[in-house]
Amino acid sequence: MQKRIFLWFFLLIGISTAAPAQEKKTSGNPVFPGWYADPEAAVFGKTYWIYPTYSAKYNQQVFLDAFSSPDLVNWTKHERILDTSSIKWAWRAMWAPAIVKKDGRYFLFFGANDIQNDSAKGGIGVAVADKPEGPFRDHIGKPLIDKFYNGAQPIDQFVFRDSDNQYYIIYGGWRHCNIARLNKDFTALEPFSDGTTFRSITPEGYVEGPFMFKKDGKYYFMWSEGGWTGPNYQVAYAIGDSPFGPFKRIGTVLKQDPLVATGAGHHSVINVPGTDEWYIVYHRRPLGETDGNHRVVCIDKMVFNEKGEIEPVKITFEGVAPRLIK
């Protein structure tokens, strides 16, 4: 009788007598639940961050969430770090955030409204916050880029910081990619020495989703190819001697595996600080899913061969092992 009373007491106050759950050995893929795409990965201090597109119909894409992790395995969701209520000119299709920390503040670049011509309202905007989880507010009160230059739709922005601390915005849909110089406070673009503002760096096969990083003195330029709703979506890359290329396509880095997932693409890359460990963060479509917006965020290992070329990534269900930042 006394034993029953004790059991009833523990149940009443919510204390579980079950053994504690085992710690996750790998992240698993997807790394967090929900339909998300176009993940931008970043490292701030000793924390990993992922800023994705909320994958839904365009008129439902009116906000952005973020996710943080100490180890690439356990992720915490930060809801609505930015939404259209704080961006008065944006009303739908908030896409592909890109994040940069500068002078103690966090700048979030995003595309909005999916404009189809120069007379439409929208394009690439900039938001700012004091913390990586926001809340973010409009930085300039209007789009940073709101026209088609060199044929590039103003979407899918990425911000690259070069070794000389010059920041560039690299962006573009509709099979065209531009690079432009950002001014010091990210309120405008600065012309190049020849007077031009936008330079085309479009490589063969480019469709959208540009990403750039520097390794061993070389500039690695990566992009997505194929149609985003189809199984042939994939990531390719080139290597150049400057952010302006020229970039000649070397090969495919990431693509579907019919036994794992389809439509693997629109990625970013994490280099664990102080190491030569690299991870690719991307979206893909689970097997059997036919809705174009049913995409999930995944992480897998990315390695280089002796020539500095990127080896094809094997997409997995397991994901990656825990990796703390020292």
Backbone bond lengths (Angstrom), bond angles and torsions (degrees), N, CA, C in turn:
res aa  C-N    CA-C-N  psi(-1)  N-CA   C-N-CA  omega(-1)  CA-C   N-CA-C  phi
1 M - - - 1.460 - - 1.544 110.47 -
2 Q 1.318 116.01 -45.80 1.466 120.63 179.73 1.537 111.23 -62.21
3 K 1.333 115.44 -37.67 1.468 120.92 179.93 1.525 110.57 -64.21
4 R 1.359 115.62 -40.48 1.462 120.26 179.15 1.531 111.06 -64.84
5 I 1.321 116.02 -38.74 1.457 120.25 -179.49 1.527 110.31 -63.43
6 F 1.354 116.83 -42.86 1.456 120.16 178.50 1.527 111.73 -63.09
7 L 1.345 117.17 -42.21 1.468 120.32 178.62 1.520 110.89 -62.56
8 W 1.331 115.86 -43.62 1.460 120.39 178.81 1.530 110.53 -61.39
9 F 1.353 117.22 -38.50 1.455 121.64 -179.50 1.522 111.30 -64.87
10 F 1.338 116.35 -44.95 1.461 120.12 179.78 1.527 111.38 -62.48
11 L 1.334 116.86 -41.45 1.456 120.41 178.34 1.521 111.12 -64.75
12 L 1.332 116.40 -39.15 1.456 121.28 -177.75 1.520 111.41 -63.12
13 I 1.314 118.62 -41.52 1.471 120.85 -176.52 1.525 112.03 -90.06
14 G 1.347 116.76 3.62 1.459 120.00 172.45 1.493 115.15 82.36
15 I 1.322 119.38 18.51 1.462 121.43 178.32 1.516 108.56 -90.36
16 S 1.321 116.72 123.94 1.456 120.38 -178.66 1.521 110.68 -85.00
17 T 1.325 115.92 137.72 1.462 120.06 175.85 1.521 111.47 -94.09
18 A 1.358 115.64 0.63 1.468 119.42 -179.49 1.524 109.91 -75.72
19 A 1.330 115.57 158.29 1.461 120.84 178.05 1.521 109.62 -67.56
20 P 1.335 119.22 147.01 1.462 121.07 -179.75 1.527 111.48 -63.83
21 A 1.341 115.84 148.14 1.462 120.16 -179.37 1.527 109.81 -66.75
22 Q 1.319 116.12 146.03 1.452 120.52 179.19 1.519 110.06 -72.19
23 E 1.340 116.47 147.14 1.449 120.71 177.87 1.523 109.91 -68.04
24 K 1.321 115.53 147.88 1.459 120.22 179.33 1.527 109.86 -67.45
25 K 1.315 116.19 133.10 1.465 120.64 178.98 1.523 111.61 -85.00
26 T 1.335 116.66 -27.87 1.457 121.63 175.66 1.524 108.67 -140.40
27 S 1.312 114.91 168.62 1.461 119.76 -178.53 1.518 111.95 -67.71
28 G 1.356 115.51 -31.17 1.452 118.93 -167.83 1.515 109.62 70.66
29 N 1.332 116.98 155.21 1.467 121.81 174.98 1.512 109.46 -128.08
30 P 1.357 117.75 124.68 1.464 127.59 6.10 1.521 112.84 -71.48
31 V 1.344 114.59 160.85 1.459 118.97 -174.98 1.524 112.84 -83.33
32 F 1.312 117.29 -20.90 1.469 121.12 172.75 1.520 108.23 -148.83
33 P 1.329 118.37 156.26 1.465 121.71 -175.35 1.526 112.55 -75.77
34 G 1.312 115.41 160.03 1.460 121.15 176.55 1.514 112.07 109.10
35 W 1.321 115.06 158.67 1.463 120.64 178.49 1.524 109.19 -87.31
36 Y 1.318 116.34 109.36 1.459 123.07 -179.20 1.530 109.38 -139.55
37 A 1.338 115.40 156.06 1.466 120.35 -177.51 1.525 109.92 -147.80
38 D 1.331 115.41 177.80 1.468 123.08 173.10 1.528 113.31 49.73
39 P 1.320 119.55 49.80 1.466 120.22 -172.01 1.528 113.70 -72.87
40 E 1.317 115.14 130.56 1.460 122.33 171.60 1.518 107.61 -102.38
41 A 1.325 117.39 118.73 1.463 122.45 -179.08 1.522 109.92 -101.30
42 A 1.326 115.74 145.05 1.462 120.87 -179.81 1.514 109.30 -150.38
43 V 1.339 115.52 161.64 1.457 122.30 174.63 1.516 108.02 -123.40
44 F 1.335 116.20 122.74 1.457 121.97 175.12 1.529 107.92 -124.31
45 G 1.336 116.19 113.21 1.455 120.19 -176.02 1.523 110.04 65.38
46 K 1.311 116.50 -123.05 1.459 121.01 179.34 1.533 111.87 -108.44
47 T 1.323 115.50 26.70 1.456 120.34 -177.77 1.519 110.85 -126.22
48 Y 1.322 115.90 135.86 1.458 122.65 172.43 1.534 108.70 -87.98
49 W 1.312 115.79 144.54 1.459 120.95 177.71 1.520 110.43 -131.07
50 I 1.329 116.42 147.97 1.457 122.25 171.44 1.524 107.72 -131.31
51 Y 1.336 114.95 127.75 1.456 122.54 177.31 1.533 107.58 -116.82
52 P 1.336 118.62 104.42 1.457 120.73 -177.92 1.535 113.22 -107.27
53 T 1.311 115.29 169.60 1.462 122.53 165.91 1.520 108.58 -77.39
54 Y 1.307 117.37 137.72 1.465 120.48 169.81 1.530 107.09 -76.13
55 S 1.318 117.09 114.62 1.461 121.34 -169.99 1.522 110.96 -87.17
56 A 1.310 115.14 100.95 1.462 122.15 -179.23 1.526 107.89 -154.82
57 K 1.325 117.37 -175.87 1.454 120.52 175.21 1.525 109.38 -62.11
58 Y 1.308 116.65 148.77 1.465 121.65 -172.09 1.517 112.79 -51.46
59 N 1.322 118.08 -42.36 1.459 120.33 -177.23 1.524 112.95 -72.47
60 Q 1.326 117.07 -10.88 1.466 121.49 174.98 1.522 111.96 -97.23
61 Q 1.323 116.53 -10.36 1.463 120.91 -179.59 1.526 109.35 -86.16
62 V 1.316 115.30 72.24 1.464 121.08 -175.38 1.524 112.32 -115.79
63 F 1.333 117.07 12.32 1.464 120.44 179.49 1.516 109.60 -154.41
64 L 1.340 114.60 167.08 1.456 121.89 175.68 1.522 109.18 -129.38
65 D 1.338 115.97 136.56 1.456 122.92 171.47 1.521 108.93 -104.18
66 A 1.324 116.76 165.40 1.463 122.11 173.32 1.518 109.04 -135.42
67 F 1.329 116.10 161.18 1.462 122.32 -179.43 1.525 108.48 -136.20
68 S 1.335 116.12 138.55 1.461 120.95 -179.97 1.518 110.63 -125.11
69 S 1.340 115.63 153.04 1.455 120.65 -178.35 1.521 110.50 -153.40
70 P 1.343 117.54 143.07 1.462 119.82 174.86 1.522 112.87 -84.81
71 D 1.352 116.52 -12.22 1.467 118.62 -167.78 1.530 115.43 -146.37
72 L 1.310 119.30 9.83 1.469 125.44 -176.67 1.535 113.31 72.80
73 V 1.313 117.40 -1.03 1.469 121.04 -174.39 1.527 111.75 -113.32
74 N 1.311 116.86 -47.24 1.460 122.13 -177.44 1.530 109.35 -103.64
75 W 1.332 116.17 119.17 1.459 121.14 -171.08 1.525 111.74 -117.25
76 T 1.330 115.61 141.18 1.456 123.10 177.23 1.527 109.04 -113.39
77 K 1.314 116.19 132.26 1.457 121.33 -178.53 1.531 110.98 -88.82
78 H 1.336 115.61 135.26 1.462 122.77 174.89 1.535 106.39 -117.73
79 E 1.312 116.48 108.89 1.457 120.92 -170.26 1.529 112.98 -82.96
80 R 1.320 113.22 142.10 1.471 122.73 172.08 1.530 112.51 46.71
81 I 1.317 115.58 57.55 1.461 119.74 176.87 1.531 110.72 -68.29
82 L 1.331 115.28 -21.82 1.463 122.02 176.50 1.516 107.96 -151.77
83 D 1.333 116.84 138.87 1.463 118.99 172.40 1.521 109.42 -148.15
84 T 1.326 115.44 173.88 1.458 120.08 -173.13 1.526 113.23 -67.15
85 S 1.324 118.52 -13.87 1.463 119.49 177.68 1.524 111.75 -67.35
86 S 1.351 116.34 -23.35 1.461 119.81 179.09 1.530 112.50 -103.46
87 I 1.322 116.65 -2.41 1.471 121.59 176.56 1.523 106.48 -122.36
88 K 1.317 117.22 92.99 1.459 121.69 -168.97 1.530 113.55 -64.00
89 W 1.327 117.74 -27.01 1.464 119.52 -178.57 1.525 112.77 -88.64
90 A 1.331 118.00 -8.20 1.473 121.92 -179.64 1.522 109.47 -98.98
91 W 1.314 116.30 138.54 1.462 118.30 -179.51 1.531 113.79 -135.65
92 R 1.328 119.02 -8.82 1.460 121.37 175.80 1.526 109.55 -169.17
93 A 1.328 115.09 174.78 1.468 122.40 172.82 1.527 112.70 50.54
94 M 1.328 116.08 58.03 1.466 120.54 173.78 1.527 107.41 -83.78
95 W 1.325 116.10 117.35 1.459 121.23 -167.26 1.531 113.47 -125.59
96 A 1.324 113.26 150.90 1.468 124.63 160.06 1.522 114.69 45.54
97 P 1.337 118.25 61.46 1.468 119.23 -179.77 1.526 112.99 -61.46
98 A 1.327 114.96 147.70 1.462 122.42 174.53 1.517 106.99 -127.84
99 I 1.319 117.45 133.34 1.471 121.42 -171.45 1.527 111.27 -118.97
100 V 1.329 116.37 139.66 1.464 122.70 178.64 1.522 108.41 -141.63
101 K 1.323 116.72 136.88 1.463 121.08 171.69 1.521 108.45 -101.35
102 K 1.346 115.54 128.66 1.464 120.14 -179.31 1.525 108.88 -149.25
103 D 1.318 115.68 129.52 1.470 122.00 177.17 1.529 111.81 53.24
104 G 1.329 116.06 40.89 1.457 121.01 175.28 1.511 115.83 79.85
105 R 1.337 117.45 1.04 1.457 120.93 178.46 1.526 110.31 -120.69
106 Y 1.308 115.05 162.03 1.461 121.62 -177.04 1.527 108.99 -113.66
107 F 1.328 115.03 126.03 1.458 121.10 -177.39 1.526 109.01 -111.75
108 L 1.334 115.05 125.33 1.455 122.04 -177.48 1.525 108.36 -112.77
109 F 1.326 115.84 114.54 1.460 121.88 178.07 1.531 107.61 -95.80
110 F 1.310 117.41 140.38 1.460 121.25 -175.30 1.526 110.00 -150.98
111 G 1.318 115.37 156.34 1.456 120.95 172.07 1.515 108.98 -101.07
112 A 1.345 116.70 149.94 1.465 119.75 179.65 1.522 111.21 -149.05
113 N 1.316 114.69 146.23 1.461 126.39 171.37 1.529 115.10 81.81
114 D 1.348 118.36 -9.03 1.469 120.84 178.25 1.530 111.18 49.89
115 I 1.321 116.67 56.76 1.471 118.98 -176.73 1.525 110.62 -67.19
116 Q 1.331 115.31 146.85 1.458 122.24 -175.47 1.527 113.12 -111.57
117 N 1.331 117.16 -7.34 1.459 120.75 -179.98 1.526 108.93 -161.10
118 D 1.330 115.78 174.06 1.459 120.90 -174.67 1.526 113.75 -72.57
119 S 1.322 117.44 -15.72 1.458 119.35 179.99 1.525 112.85 -88.70
120 A 1.331 117.46 -11.55 1.469 121.15 -179.54 1.532 110.01 -78.47
121 K 1.319 115.75 153.38 1.456 121.21 -179.45 1.518 109.98 -94.19
122 G 1.331 117.27 126.15 1.459 121.42 179.82 1.507 110.98 145.00
123 G 1.325 116.68 -161.86 1.455 121.98 -179.23 1.513 111.38 127.34
124 I 1.324 116.59 -140.93 1.466 122.55 -177.18 1.523 109.55 -102.16
125 G 1.337 115.90 125.89 1.449 121.27 179.88 1.518 112.26 -115.46
126 V 1.330 115.50 174.19 1.464 122.63 178.62 1.524 108.68 -132.75
127 A 1.323 116.30 130.78 1.460 122.06 174.13 1.526 108.61 -120.75
128 V 1.321 117.11 159.42 1.455 120.79 -175.81 1.519 109.87 -138.09
129 A 1.333 115.82 149.38 1.461 121.86 178.33 1.519 109.12 -151.27
130 D 1.320 115.48 164.50 1.462 121.22 178.08 1.517 112.64 -90.84
131 K 1.329 116.79 -11.20 1.461 122.32 -180.00 1.531 109.13 -134.90
132 P 1.323 117.82 151.64 1.467 119.28 -178.32 1.526 113.46 -64.07
133 E 1.339 116.89 -22.71 1.466 120.24 178.53 1.525 112.05 -92.01
134 G 1.329 116.56 7.38 1.443 120.73 178.87 1.517 112.53 75.82
135 P 1.341 116.75 -159.52 1.470 126.72 6.30 1.526 111.95 -73.22
136 F 1.345 115.15 145.46 1.455 121.68 179.75 1.530 110.22 -93.90
137 R 1.322 114.99 147.90 1.460 121.22 177.35 1.529 108.71 -129.15
138 D 1.311 115.84 158.45 1.457 120.76 -178.46 1.527 109.93 -61.26
139 H 1.321 116.08 131.46 1.462 121.18 -175.44 1.523 112.77 -86.57
140 I 1.345 117.50 -36.52 1.467 119.45 -175.33 1.529 113.09 -126.33
141 G 1.331 117.27 -2.85 1.461 120.23 175.10 1.516 115.56 75.55
142 K 1.324 117.04 8.61 1.465 122.26 179.77 1.529 107.69 -162.83
143 P 1.324 118.42 167.36 1.469 118.73 176.82 1.530 111.68 -65.45
144 L 1.307 115.44 145.92 1.462 121.68 173.29 1.525 110.40 -74.57
145 I 1.329 115.60 -40.78 1.465 122.42 177.09 1.518 107.38 -131.58
146 D 1.335 117.17 120.29 1.462 119.90 -174.83 1.523 113.24 -131.08
147 K 1.344 116.40 15.24 1.466 120.87 179.72 1.528 110.05 -132.05
148 F 1.325 115.33 164.76 1.460 122.00 175.53 1.530 108.55 -88.65
149 Y 1.327 116.11 116.83 1.462 121.28 175.77 1.525 108.24 -117.25
150 N 1.310 116.26 133.61 1.476 122.01 -177.58 1.528 111.52 55.17
151 G 1.340 116.77 27.67 1.463 120.77 177.39 1.510 115.19 82.41
152 A 1.330 118.72 1.70 1.474 122.00 -174.72 1.524 110.92 -88.45
153 Q 1.323 116.41 122.38 1.452 119.90 171.30 1.530 108.22 -66.17
154 P 1.340 119.14 134.73 1.466 120.52 -178.10 1.531 112.41 -76.69
155 I 1.332 115.09 79.61 1.471 123.64 176.66 1.525 108.22 -143.81
156 D 1.332 115.78 177.05 1.471 122.92 170.95 1.520 112.78 53.68
157 Q 1.311 115.30 54.70 1.453 122.14 -177.20 1.530 111.39 -81.69
158 F 1.326 115.04 146.14 1.459 122.46 171.91 1.517 107.11 -138.18
159 V 1.332 117.14 139.97 1.463 121.07 179.74 1.525 108.99 -110.23
160 F 1.317 115.00 124.34 1.465 121.73 -177.04 1.522 110.22 -114.37
161 R 1.323 115.35 127.98 1.463 121.35 176.09 1.521 108.64 -100.96
162 D 1.321 116.35 119.51 1.465 120.58 -179.45 1.532 109.98 -85.37
163 S 1.313 116.00 172.54 1.461 121.78 -175.65 1.523 112.53 -63.11
164 D 1.349 117.10 -23.97 1.464 120.64 179.41 1.529 112.06 -90.90
165 N 1.347 116.11 12.61 1.466 123.67 179.57 1.518 113.89 69.31
166 Q 1.313 117.12 14.53 1.464 119.90 170.89 1.532 108.34 -80.47
167 Y 1.323 116.04 132.56 1.462 121.50 178.60 1.525 109.48 -101.40
168 Y 1.323 115.17 134.03 1.455 121.82 177.93 1.526 109.27 -120.35
169 I 1.316 116.62 145.87 1.454 120.85 169.52 1.523 107.66 -104.19
170 I 1.312 115.55 127.43 1.459 123.11 -179.92 1.527 105.71 -117.92
171 Y 1.316 118.13 127.45 1.458 119.00 -171.30 1.526 110.83 -157.45
172 G 1.325 114.48 171.40 1.456 118.98 167.63 1.509 115.60 137.33
173 G 1.321 114.52 136.09 1.457 123.44 169.60 1.516 109.22 -114.18
174 W 1.336 114.60 -173.05 1.465 121.25 179.26 1.536 112.41 60.96
175 R 1.334 115.73 33.51 1.475 122.64 173.48 1.534 114.04 69.65
176 H 1.326 116.18 22.08 1.465 120.17 176.97 1.519 109.13 -133.64
177 C 1.335 116.10 140.83 1.471 121.09 -178.77 1.517 110.09 -130.70
178 N 1.328 115.57 131.62 1.466 122.10 178.31 1.521 111.22 -117.03
179 I 1.321 114.57 157.55 1.458 121.99 169.33 1.519 107.83 -126.50
180 A 1.345 116.20 140.15 1.459 121.66 178.72 1.525 108.83 -143.62
181 R 1.334 115.72 157.36 1.464 121.65 -179.63 1.524 110.39 -90.44
182 L 1.340 115.97 132.15 1.461 120.75 174.38 1.524 109.93 -89.99
183 N 1.337 116.88 143.80 1.456 118.71 174.71 1.520 110.08 -76.12
184 K 1.333 117.17 179.43 1.463 120.85 -169.01 1.528 113.84 -66.96
185 D 1.326 117.26 -31.61 1.460 118.76 -178.03 1.530 112.87 -107.11
186 F 1.320 116.81 12.32 1.470 122.84 175.96 1.529 112.64 60.87
187 T 1.312 117.03 31.92 1.458 120.01 177.61 1.526 112.61 -100.30
188 A 1.342 116.64 -10.47 1.460 120.23 -177.15 1.530 109.32 -163.81
189 L 1.314 114.85 175.97 1.459 122.13 175.80 1.523 109.36 -103.90
190 E 1.340 116.39 147.72 1.457 121.53 178.71 1.521 109.73 -109.31
191 P 1.331 118.71 135.49 1.463 120.62 178.59 1.533 111.57 -65.09
192 F 1.317 114.88 153.73 1.462 121.02 171.72 1.529 109.00 -75.05
193 S 1.312 116.19 173.90 1.467 120.72 -176.36 1.525 112.74 -62.50
194 D 1.338 117.43 -24.12 1.465 120.31 179.40 1.526 112.57 -86.90
195 G 1.336 116.89 3.14 1.448 120.67 177.75 1.516 115.26 93.04
196 T 1.322 117.25 -11.35 1.464 120.72 178.58 1.527 109.74 -83.01
197 T 1.335 116.17 156.75 1.459 120.99 179.55 1.518 112.03 -109.07
198 F 1.323 117.17 -33.25 1.465 121.40 -177.16 1.526 109.95 -119.04
199 R 1.324 115.88 127.76 1.464 121.38 175.29 1.522 109.27 -115.26
200 S 1.294 116.41 134.45 1.457 120.91 177.01 1.522 109.97 -81.14
201 I 1.334 116.04 131.09 1.466 120.73 174.59 1.530 109.34 -126.67
202 T 1.319 116.20 30.00 1.464 122.15 -174.59 1.518 111.66 -65.89
203 P 1.344 117.93 118.14 1.462 120.20 175.93 1.529 111.25 -90.09
204 E 1.303 115.47 169.84 1.461 121.25 176.22 1.532 110.24 -59.60
205 G 1.322 116.59 131.38 1.457 121.23 176.04 1.512 114.97 88.99
206 Y 1.325 116.84 -7.08 1.471 119.83 -176.98 1.524 111.48 -62.42
207 V 1.339 115.78 136.77 1.461 122.00 172.26 1.525 110.63 -121.80
208 E 1.361 117.19 -50.65 1.469 120.93 -174.95 1.530 109.25 -170.31
209 G 1.337 116.07 -173.36 1.464 122.22 171.26 1.514 115.98 60.79
210 P 1.354 120.18 53.85 1.469 120.11 -178.99 1.519 112.95 -73.21
211 F 1.338 115.24 151.49 1.467 121.77 175.16 1.519 107.51 -151.22
212 M 1.332 116.58 142.31 1.467 120.81 -179.39 1.521 110.57 -137.20
213 F 1.328 116.55 142.38 1.454 121.69 170.31 1.521 108.75 -146.54
214 K 1.328 115.61 162.73 1.452 121.08 -178.42 1.516 109.22 -115.14
215 K 1.329 116.12 133.76 1.460 122.27 -179.66 1.517 109.27 -146.07
216 D 1.333 115.70 127.24 1.465 121.53 178.57 1.528 112.05 52.94
217 G 1.323 115.62 39.47 1.456 120.58 175.93 1.512 115.31 81.13
218 K 1.313 118.19 -1.23 1.462 122.93 -179.11 1.527 110.88 -109.48
219 Y 1.324 115.30 151.17 1.459 122.23 179.78 1.527 109.13 -101.63
220 Y 1.310 115.06 116.69 1.465 121.43 178.98 1.524 107.98 -96.51
221 F 1.311 115.32 118.94 1.457 121.45 179.57 1.529 108.37 -111.12
222 M 1.333 115.80 126.97 1.465 121.16 -176.18 1.525 108.81 -127.06
223 W 1.330 116.54 152.98 1.455 120.73 -178.16 1.527 109.92 -157.91
224 S 1.337 115.00 168.73 1.468 120.65 178.19 1.527 110.37 -102.15
225 E 1.318 114.27 146.29 1.465 122.79 179.65 1.529 109.36 -125.30
226 G 1.326 116.39 162.56 1.458 120.97 177.23 1.523 111.44 83.09
227 G 1.319 115.74 -173.32 1.457 121.61 -179.53 1.514 111.60 -95.56
228 W 1.318 117.33 134.56 1.470 120.65 -171.99 1.524 112.61 -66.18
229 T 1.313 119.22 -22.60 1.466 120.58 178.89 1.517 112.86 -91.28
230 G 1.337 117.28 -6.09 1.458 120.05 -174.40 1.510 114.00 -104.57
231 P 1.327 116.44 171.58 1.468 120.81 -179.23 1.522 113.53 -74.44
232 N 1.335 117.31 -14.67 1.464 120.36 -176.02 1.522 113.55 -88.60
233 Y 1.319 117.80 6.24 1.460 120.84 176.28 1.522 108.32 -61.77
234 Q 1.348 117.98 135.81 1.459 120.69 -175.97 1.518 110.23 -160.76
235 V 1.338 116.06 171.29 1.459 122.41 -179.28 1.522 109.53 -118.18
236 A 1.340 116.16 132.32 1.461 122.26 176.63 1.529 108.68 -122.90
237 Y 1.345 115.60 174.11 1.467 117.84 -177.53 1.516 112.52 -152.53
238 A 1.336 114.55 164.30 1.455 123.32 174.22 1.524 107.15 -142.69
239 I 1.321 116.54 167.24 1.465 122.15 178.15 1.521 108.31 -129.07
240 G 1.337 116.52 133.09 1.455 120.97 179.76 1.519 111.94 -131.68
241 D 1.336 114.77 174.23 1.466 120.76 179.95 1.521 112.52 -97.07
242 S 1.329 117.24 -3.63 1.458 121.93 177.24 1.523 108.52 -153.58
243 P 1.322 118.67 168.47 1.469 119.67 178.53 1.524 112.90 -65.16
244 F 1.334 116.77 -11.30 1.462 120.79 -177.01 1.528 112.75 -100.61
245 G 1.345 115.61 1.01 1.453 118.75 178.69 1.512 111.86 81.60
246 P 1.343 117.66 -146.13 1.470 125.38 4.34 1.527 112.01 -67.84
247 F 1.328 115.62 149.61 1.453 121.38 -177.84 1.524 110.38 -111.74
248 K 1.318 114.45 114.01 1.459 121.08 177.29 1.524 109.38 -104.03
249 R 1.298 116.28 125.18 1.466 121.79 -176.62 1.524 111.59 -54.71
250 I 1.345 116.43 128.64 1.461 121.68 179.37 1.524 111.22 -98.39
251 G 1.326 116.69 -46.62 1.458 118.51 -178.27 1.521 111.88 177.09
252 T 1.321 114.63 -177.73 1.463 122.50 -179.48 1.522 109.73 -91.48
253 V 1.319 116.28 133.12 1.459 122.21 179.29 1.523 111.24 -97.16
254 L 1.330 115.53 -42.47 1.458 121.21 -170.53 1.524 109.27 -137.05
255 K 1.331 116.62 133.72 1.461 120.60 175.36 1.518 109.34 -155.69
256 Q 1.310 115.37 174.49 1.458 121.01 -177.97 1.528 112.03 -65.00
257 D 1.296 115.42 156.13 1.457 123.51 167.36 1.521 105.54 -126.14
258 P 1.333 119.54 114.11 1.464 121.74 -175.74 1.522 114.18 -57.52
259 L 1.342 117.25 -14.78 1.463 120.45 177.77 1.528 112.22 -94.04
260 V 1.339 116.57 -8.79 1.466 119.74 -174.93 1.530 112.04 -120.97
261 A 1.328 116.88 -56.64 1.465 121.22 -176.39 1.519 109.30 -168.51
262 T 1.328 115.79 164.59 1.463 121.01 178.20 1.529 109.57 -117.32
263 G 1.350 115.16 171.04 1.459 120.53 173.45 1.506 115.28 57.87
264 A 1.326 118.29 41.97 1.463 121.39 -178.80 1.524 109.84 -79.90
265 G 1.339 116.96 119.05 1.454 119.06 -178.46 1.509 113.03 -173.56
266 H 1.326 115.39 -162.05 1.465 127.13 -176.25 1.529 111.54 33.65
267 H 1.283 114.82 88.52 1.458 123.29 -165.78 1.523 112.48 -120.23
268 S 1.325 114.19 178.54 1.457 123.83 164.21 1.525 106.87 -145.34
269 V 1.326 116.43 178.05 1.466 120.65 -174.08 1.531 109.39 -134.09
270 I 1.327 115.47 139.94 1.467 122.02 174.37 1.523 109.23 -115.91
271 N 1.324 116.32 130.48 1.460 122.31 167.64 1.526 107.26 -108.55
272 V 1.326 117.84 117.90 1.459 120.47 179.48 1.523 108.06 -63.36
273 P 1.329 118.51 122.45 1.474 121.50 -175.71 1.529 112.76 -52.61
274 G 1.339 115.30 134.19 1.451 121.14 177.41 1.509 115.05 79.05
275 T 1.334 117.17 8.16 1.463 120.99 -178.71 1.523 110.02 -133.39
276 D 1.320 115.41 175.18 1.466 121.24 171.68 1.526 109.62 -108.80
277 E 1.321 116.11 31.48 1.457 121.49 177.06 1.521 109.52 -94.63
278 W 1.330 114.93 131.52 1.456 121.16 -175.63 1.528 109.61 -129.10
279 Y 1.324 114.41 142.33 1.462 120.78 179.31 1.525 109.47 -133.49
280 I 1.312 115.87 142.11 1.451 121.02 176.31 1.520 108.49 -104.42
281 V 1.327 115.64 130.01 1.458 123.06 -179.73 1.526 106.22 -112.53
282 Y 1.313 117.97 126.10 1.466 120.77 -169.27 1.524 109.96 -152.46
283 H 1.320 115.93 173.45 1.458 118.49 172.61 1.534 109.69 -113.84
284 R 1.314 114.63 158.15 1.458 121.03 176.72 1.523 108.41 -153.29
285 R 1.324 115.61 171.57 1.464 120.81 -178.41 1.526 109.07 -111.71
286 P 1.338 117.68 124.64 1.468 119.17 179.12 1.522 111.80 -58.77
287 L 1.309 116.03 150.38 1.467 121.34 179.03 1.526 110.17 -57.86
288 G 1.312 115.58 136.11 1.457 120.88 178.18 1.507 114.47 90.79
289 E 1.348 117.58 -13.66 1.461 120.29 179.21 1.534 110.03 -79.93
290 T 1.322 116.49 130.61 1.457 121.52 179.80 1.530 112.48 -112.31
291 D 1.321 117.84 -13.81 1.458 121.55 176.48 1.523 108.51 -73.85
292 G 1.329 117.27 124.82 1.458 121.00 -177.55 1.511 114.01 -57.97
293 N 1.344 117.31 -29.03 1.458 120.86 -177.98 1.520 114.28 -86.98
294 H 1.306 117.13 -2.03 1.465 119.29 178.77 1.526 109.82 -83.85
295 R 1.325 113.17 80.97 1.462 121.27 -178.53 1.523 109.70 -123.58
296 V 1.326 115.98 149.96 1.460 121.51 -177.49 1.522 109.81 -131.81
297 V 1.339 116.00 155.65 1.465 122.01 -177.65 1.521 110.14 -94.38
298 C 1.326 115.93 132.94 1.468 122.49 -176.61 1.531 110.48 -134.56
299 I 1.329 115.39 161.62 1.467 122.38 177.52 1.525 109.04 -133.28
300 D 1.314 116.02 135.12 1.462 120.55 172.94 1.525 109.47 -142.31
301 K 1.313 114.81 162.86 1.466 122.02 -178.02 1.527 110.46 -70.87
302 M 1.336 116.39 142.17 1.459 122.03 175.61 1.522 108.33 -125.46
303 V 1.334 116.82 128.53 1.462 120.39 -175.83 1.528 110.33 -128.07
304 F 1.323 114.94 160.67 1.453 123.18 -179.16 1.531 109.35 -117.18
305 N 1.321 116.36 147.55 1.463 118.98 175.30 1.536 109.62 -89.12
306 E 1.334 116.24 -176.38 1.462 120.90 -175.52 1.522 112.81 -64.68
307 K 1.331 117.20 -22.91 1.457 121.28 178.64 1.529 112.67 -85.12
308 G 1.335 115.57 -2.83 1.453 119.00 -177.03 1.506 113.74 86.48
309 E 1.321 117.01 5.49 1.456 120.90 177.95 1.526 110.25 -80.86
310 I 1.323 116.50 150.18 1.456 121.35 178.88 1.524 109.33 -83.71
311 E 1.313 115.23 125.89 1.455 119.65 177.31 1.531 110.12 -74.92
312 P 1.337 118.25 147.35 1.461 119.85 175.62 1.523 111.26 -55.72
313 V 1.310 116.59 133.83 1.466 122.54 -177.70 1.521 109.90 -82.54
314 K 1.314 115.40 135.94 1.461 120.69 173.39 1.519 107.99 -92.91
315 I 1.331 117.65 116.27 1.458 119.41 178.82 1.529 108.76 -80.51
316 T 1.326 115.22 142.00 1.459 120.33 -171.11 1.525 111.38 -133.79
317 F 1.321 114.93 165.71 1.455 121.47 168.43 1.528 110.40 -86.54
318 E 1.350 117.13 -24.65 1.465 121.63 -174.09 1.525 112.77 -76.49
319 G 1.337 118.00 -32.25 1.455 119.98 -175.47 1.509 111.89 75.77
320 V 1.331 117.33 -135.98 1.466 121.64 -173.83 1.523 110.66 -127.81
321 A 1.338 114.14 158.72 1.473 120.80 177.89 1.529 109.79 -79.10
322 P 1.330 117.64 160.40 1.461 120.30 178.97 1.516 111.62 -58.18
323 R 1.341 115.96 138.64 1.450 120.56 179.75 1.523 109.84 -141.50
324 L 1.340 116.19 100.33 1.445 121.02 178.91 1.519 110.24 -77.24
325 I 1.314 116.03 150.96 1.467 121.61 177.43 1.523 108.32 -93.97
326 K 1.302 117.37 123.24 1.474 121.26 -177.53 1.513 110.92 -81.33
